[in-house]
Amino acid sequence: MAGLFRLWHEKHNLPADPKHISFHGKAVLITGATSGLGFEASIKFVQQGVSSLIIGSRDQERGKKAKERLEQLTGRSVVQVWPLDMSSFHSVVEFASRVDRNMPKLDVAILNAGVMHREYTLSQDGWEDTLQVNTLSTALLALLLLPKLEQSLPVPRSSTSASGEASTPHLVIVSSGTAVRIAEKDLPPSTSRAPLLSYLNQSSQTNGPSARKRYAITKLLIEYVARHIAKELAQNTTSTATATGGNLNVIVNTVKPGLCVSSLGREYTNNNSRWYERWALGLFNKLFARPTEAGSRVLVGASVQGYESHGRMWKGDRYLEYVIA
C-alpha cells in the first residue's frame, strides 16, 4: 500500500516545468527520443533554444517521423537523427565516433534509451538485451562521450558560480526508482560461483531473474556506473576544487522520472499480450502514471542542476537519497 500511495502522490504532485530555462546555443544529444520521455524532452529543448539536437535512433524511419513531428511542433529545424542501436556495441562505438567527428561541441547528453522485455531476449552480441541496453551499452556510451563533453567546457570558465554551473556540460543518465528497491534476496547468493553479469545473462528458466526484476537490477547497475564516473571525474579534476565541486569539467547525474505513460512496457500491452494484462496495465496507468510530458520535465531539469547534483539522483523536486556500496 505504501508503494501505491507513493505513486498516487507523485501523480498528483508533478515536478515544476523548467520552461523558463534557456538553452540558447547549446548542443544536446538524447537517446531513445523517438517517443515517450525522450521525445517530450526533445520538444522542450528545441522550444527553449538549442542550436542542435541529435537523436540516436535504431529505427531510422521512426527517427525521421520524430524529426518531422518535432519540426512541426516547434517551427525549428535543428534536429538530426543518427543511427544508434543500443543492442550493438559496434553501433554504440560508431555513434560515439560520429559525435566526436561531427559535433563541434556537446553541452548535454541524456542517455534515455531503455528496454523492459517480457521474454528472455538475446542481443546480437550475446548478452541478454535488457542488460545490454540498460547497463552495458549505456555505460559504454557514457564513457565514450565523456571526452567530447569535457572538451566542450567553455574556456575561460565563467567567474560566477551560477554561470559556471550553467555552462558546465552535463551527462544525464535516466535511471528508475526500482533501482533502490532491489533487496539482497533479488541478487545471486554470495555463495554463487556465477558473477553478477553471468547471472543476469541467464533466463529465468535457468536460474536467472524474472523480466521485471532484471530491469530493476540493470538500473541499479547503471547507478553504480554513474556514481563511479562521477567519483573519478571529481578525483581527476586538475583545477582548484571547492567544497561543492565547483570546478568539475562535467556534471554527472541520474534521474528518476517516476511512473509515466510511455512505451517502455509495450510488450505487456501489444497484441501479443493477454487481454486482461492490457486491461489491468491500462487501469493501473490511468490511476497512478504521470503524463509523459511531466516525466520529461525531470530529464530537462537535470541538465541544468548545479554541482551539488554530481553523482546523485534527481527526481524533479529534490534528490533521492540512498546509499549504495
Wavefront OBJ file of the C-alpha trace (Angstrom):
o trace
v 0.000 0.000 0.000
v 2.867 2.352 0.745
v 4.101 1.943 -2.821
v 0.681 2.737 -4.295
v 0.342 5.813 -2.097
v 3.782 6.994 -3.258
v 2.739 6.588 -6.906
v -0.563 8.377 -6.299
v 1.243 11.217 -4.546
v 3.758 11.552 -7.388
v 0.993 11.640 -9.994
v -0.787 14.454 -8.193
v 2.381 16.394 -7.329
v 4.135 16.958 -10.625
v 7.649 18.411 -10.937
v 7.954 22.038 -11.946
v 8.216 22.681 -15.663
v 11.689 24.151 -16.407
v 10.218 26.160 -19.294
v 11.889 29.358 -18.104
v 15.371 27.954 -18.773
v 17.136 28.987 -21.964
v 19.250 26.504 -23.898
v 20.219 29.085 -26.484
v 23.347 27.995 -28.325
v 23.502 24.597 -26.610
v 24.181 21.305 -28.406
v 22.135 18.463 -26.924
v 22.093 14.709 -27.541
v 19.285 12.360 -26.482
v 18.991 8.606 -26.963
v 15.610 6.895 -27.012
v 13.867 10.049 -28.203
v 11.563 8.899 -30.998
v 8.733 8.513 -28.470
v 7.906 8.789 -24.785
v 10.012 10.744 -22.319
v 12.843 11.356 -24.762
v 10.522 12.812 -27.396
v 8.777 15.092 -24.906
v 12.151 16.257 -23.579
v 13.241 16.941 -27.156
v 10.246 19.238 -27.644
v 11.284 21.258 -24.614
v 14.925 21.517 -25.651
v 14.041 22.697 -29.167
v 11.396 25.139 -27.937
v 13.848 26.541 -25.415
v 16.530 27.388 -27.915
v 19.059 24.610 -28.560
v 21.253 25.206 -31.584
v 21.485 21.492 -32.311
v 19.638 18.376 -31.129
v 20.968 14.935 -32.015
v 18.615 11.970 -31.606
v 20.066 8.472 -31.602
v 17.569 6.014 -33.086
v 17.716 2.341 -34.043
v 14.784 2.696 -36.442
v 15.591 5.393 -38.974
v 12.016 5.564 -40.256
v 10.716 6.233 -36.746
v 13.529 8.724 -36.299
v 12.546 10.542 -39.477
v 8.925 10.767 -38.331
v 10.008 12.037 -34.910
v 12.171 14.721 -36.532
v 9.289 15.831 -38.769
v 6.924 15.950 -35.813
v 9.393 17.981 -33.748
v 9.794 20.483 -36.563
v 6.011 20.769 -36.916
v 5.519 21.346 -33.195
v 8.355 23.829 -32.715
v 8.772 25.506 -36.089
v 12.541 24.973 -35.876
v 14.875 22.814 -37.981
v 17.704 21.980 -35.603
v 17.125 18.220 -35.211
v 19.286 15.468 -36.675
v 18.648 11.731 -36.375
v 21.677 9.450 -36.309
v 21.678 5.638 -36.322
v 22.147 4.096 -32.881
v 21.301 0.540 -31.871
v 21.953 0.094 -28.161
v 21.735 -3.683 -28.655
v 25.016 -3.494 -30.580
v 28.350 -2.424 -29.101
v 29.600 -1.747 -32.634
v 26.725 0.668 -33.256
v 27.419 2.459 -29.964
v 31.084 2.916 -30.881
v 30.178 4.150 -34.373
v 27.675 6.626 -32.951
v 30.164 7.998 -30.428
v 32.810 8.302 -33.149
v 30.401 10.326 -35.260
v 29.707 12.607 -32.298
v 33.435 13.158 -31.893
v 33.972 13.845 -35.595
v 30.918 15.903 -36.458
v 29.861 17.808 -33.349
v 31.939 20.915 -32.592
v 30.733 20.661 -29.000
v 28.355 18.691 -26.772
v 26.772 20.542 -23.867
v 24.211 17.988 -22.703
v 23.993 14.223 -23.229
v 20.868 12.470 -21.963
v 21.107 8.679 -22.090
v 17.443 7.745 -22.037
v 17.245 4.609 -24.199
v 15.990 1.618 -22.242
v 14.014 -1.596 -22.632
v 11.978 -3.931 -20.457
v 11.454 -7.197 -22.287
v 8.655 -9.543 -21.381
v 10.564 -12.587 -22.589
v 14.233 -13.538 -22.412
v 15.884 -11.873 -25.406
v 19.494 -12.086 -26.565
v 21.250 -9.238 -28.352
v 23.431 -9.775 -31.389
v 26.420 -9.533 -29.049
v 25.203 -12.482 -26.988
v 24.019 -10.551 -23.939
v 20.510 -10.526 -22.526
v 19.092 -7.461 -24.244
v 17.781 -5.646 -21.161
v 21.216 -5.943 -19.576
v 22.995 -4.792 -22.716
v 20.769 -1.800 -23.467
v 20.127 -0.534 -19.935
v 23.560 -1.142 -18.452
v 26.394 -2.268 -20.714
v 25.772 -0.108 -23.792
v 24.677 2.858 -21.685
v 27.890 2.623 -19.666
v 29.951 2.298 -22.841
v 28.295 5.289 -24.482
v 28.699 7.386 -21.334
v 32.428 6.686 -21.242
v 32.853 7.334 -24.966
v 31.032 10.685 -24.786
v 32.960 11.984 -21.788
v 35.953 13.340 -23.762
v 33.680 15.404 -26.033
v 31.739 16.688 -23.031
v 34.963 17.675 -21.257
v 36.274 19.398 -24.380
v 33.047 21.414 -24.545
v 33.638 23.193 -21.247
v 33.772 26.929 -22.012
v 37.221 28.473 -21.595
v 37.642 30.661 -19.703
v 35.061 29.374 -17.274
v 32.555 31.935 -16.017
v 33.754 33.798 -12.964
v 30.410 33.425 -11.165
v 29.346 30.164 -9.576
v 25.832 30.224 -11.043
v 27.060 30.900 -14.572
v 29.798 28.329 -14.195
v 27.320 25.631 -13.227
v 25.004 26.550 -16.084
v 27.802 26.358 -18.638
v 29.301 23.100 -17.359
v 28.472 20.157 -19.662
v 26.049 17.611 -18.219
v 25.842 13.831 -18.595
v 22.367 12.695 -17.524
v 21.506 9.003 -17.254
v 17.854 8.011 -16.964
v 17.509 5.572 -14.095
v 14.499 4.296 -12.158
v 13.129 4.242 -8.649
v 13.091 0.451 -8.941
v 16.881 0.542 -8.587
v 16.688 1.490 -4.927
v 14.123 -1.181 -4.119
v 16.289 -4.151 -5.033
v 16.724 -6.375 -1.983
v 19.584 -8.732 -1.226
v 17.311 -11.683 -1.966
v 16.910 -10.388 -5.528
v 20.623 -10.865 -6.201
v 22.535 -14.138 -6.569
v 23.628 -15.601 -3.229
v 27.113 -14.752 -2.042
v 27.927 -18.445 -2.312
v 27.133 -18.442 -6.020
v 30.087 -19.027 -8.305
v 28.442 -17.117 -11.140
v 29.403 -13.425 -11.413
v 26.504 -10.965 -11.356
v 26.615 -10.298 -15.102
v 26.561 -14.022 -15.833
v 23.579 -14.376 -13.516
v 21.726 -11.588 -15.300
v 22.552 -13.144 -18.655
v 20.602 -16.290 -17.799
v 16.916 -16.812 -18.465
v 14.552 -17.239 -15.531
v 14.174 -20.857 -16.600
v 17.877 -21.403 -15.908
v 18.082 -19.679 -12.522
v 18.187 -16.133 -13.880
v 15.908 -13.319 -12.607
v 12.391 -12.556 -13.818
v 11.983 -9.921 -16.540
v 10.828 -7.153 -14.198
v 13.444 -7.945 -11.599
v 16.117 -7.965 -14.299
v 15.038 -4.473 -15.367
v 15.382 -3.148 -11.816
v 18.817 -4.736 -11.362
v 20.074 -3.237 -14.635
v 19.017 0.187 -13.376
v 20.806 -0.431 -10.081
v 23.962 -1.330 -12.000
v 23.819 1.855 -14.065
v 23.561 3.771 -10.784
v 26.869 2.196 -9.768
v 28.339 3.167 -13.137
v 27.150 6.777 -12.883
v 28.443 7.194 -9.354
v 31.804 5.676 -10.248
v 32.172 8.013 -13.233
v 31.194 10.963 -11.040
v 33.728 9.952 -8.402
v 36.529 9.556 -10.947
v 35.776 12.929 -12.519
v 35.837 14.625 -9.128
v 39.127 12.974 -8.186
v 40.758 13.727 -11.527
v 39.809 17.390 -11.591
v 43.086 19.223 -12.044
v 41.882 22.724 -11.281
v 41.355 24.019 -7.761
v 38.332 22.246 -6.261
v 35.839 23.857 -3.968
v 33.800 22.223 -1.260
v 30.892 21.940 -3.706
v 32.945 20.526 -6.555
v 32.825 23.913 -8.189
v 35.445 23.165 -10.826
v 34.063 19.978 -12.309
v 34.528 19.694 -16.058
v 31.373 17.570 -16.442
v 28.409 17.223 -14.089
v 27.114 13.636 -13.988
v 23.736 12.813 -12.510
v 20.893 10.319 -12.874
v 17.154 10.885 -12.919
v 14.048 9.201 -11.567
v 11.180 10.430 -13.759
v 8.635 8.344 -11.857
v 5.996 6.049 -13.314
v 4.936 7.677 -16.579
v 2.772 6.822 -19.538
v 5.337 5.584 -22.062
v 6.170 2.795 -24.481
v 8.575 1.107 -22.043
v 6.033 -1.584 -21.143
v 4.795 -2.021 -24.704
v 5.449 -5.781 -24.676
v 2.793 -6.021 -21.957
v 0.232 -4.014 -23.960
v 0.728 -5.085 -27.589
v -1.405 -7.583 -29.482
v 0.741 -10.482 -28.285
v -0.118 -9.818 -24.639
v -3.133 -11.235 -22.818
v -6.280 -9.104 -22.841
v -6.505 -8.964 -19.079
v -2.882 -7.789 -18.851
v -3.642 -4.931 -21.229
v -6.754 -4.056 -19.252
v -5.000 -4.218 -15.872
v -1.992 -2.185 -17.008
v -4.247 0.386 -18.648
v -6.221 0.818 -15.434
v -3.047 0.961 -13.334
v -1.546 3.665 -15.548
v -4.779 5.656 -15.511
v -4.755 5.636 -11.722
v -1.064 6.087 -10.979
v 1.031 7.079 -14.027
v 2.182 10.623 -14.659
v 1.675 12.173 -18.103
v 4.707 11.640 -20.317
v 5.338 15.374 -20.546
v 5.527 15.652 -16.754
v 8.208 12.974 -16.604
v 10.223 14.727 -19.298
v 10.481 17.774 -17.035
v 12.769 15.751 -14.788
v 15.131 14.953 -17.676
v 15.342 18.566 -18.817
v 15.665 19.864 -15.269
v 18.551 17.514 -14.518
v 20.546 19.014 -17.381
v 20.783 22.345 -15.556
v 21.258 21.152 -11.985
v 24.342 22.502 -10.277
v 27.488 20.974 -8.845
v 25.514 19.617 -5.895
v 23.801 17.160 -8.279
v 27.062 15.433 -9.230
v 26.756 11.704 -8.533
v 23.166 11.994 -7.289
v 19.665 11.057 -8.488
v 17.317 13.932 -9.343
v 13.570 13.291 -9.108
v 12.239 16.644 -10.184
v 11.755 18.369 -6.860
v 14.621 17.006 -4.814
v 17.383 14.404 -4.784
v 16.617 10.814 -3.884
v 18.947 9.987 -1.035
v 20.062 6.400 -0.667
v 23.286 4.529 -0.058
v 24.954 2.045 -2.370
v 28.290 0.443 -1.617
l 1 2 3 4 5 6 7 8 9 10 11 12 13 14 15 16 17 18 19 20 21 22 23 24 25 26 27 28 29 30 31 32 33 34 35 36 37 38 39 40 41 42 43 44 45 46 47 48 49 50 51 52 53 54 55 56 57 58 59 60 61 62 63 64 65 66 67 68 69 70 71 72 73 74 75 76 77 78 79 80 81 82 83 84 85 86 87 88 89 90 91 92 93 94 95 96 97 98 99 100 101 102 103 104 105 106 107 108 109 110 111 112 113 114 115 116 117 118 119 120 121 122 123 124 125 126 127 128 129 130 131 132 133 134 135 136 137 138 139 140 141 142 143 144 145 146 147 148 149 150 151 152 153 154 155 156 157 158 159 160 161 162 163 164 165 166 167 168 169 170 171 172 173 174 175 176 177 178 179 180 181 182 183 184 185 186 187 188 189 190 191 192 193 194 195 196 197 198 199 200 201 202 203 204 205 206 207 208 209 210 211 212 213 214 215 216 217 218 219 220 221 222 223 224 225 226 227 228 229 230 231 232 233 234 235 236 237 238 239 240 241 242 243 244 245 246 247 248 249 250 251 252 253 254 255 256 257 258 259 260 261 262 263 264 265 266 267 268 269 270 271 272 273 274 275 276 277 278 279 280 281 282 283 284 285 286 287 288 289 290 291 292 293 294 295 296 297 298 299 300 301 302 303 304 305 306 307 308 309 310 311 312 313 314 315 316 317 318 319 320 321 322 323 324 325
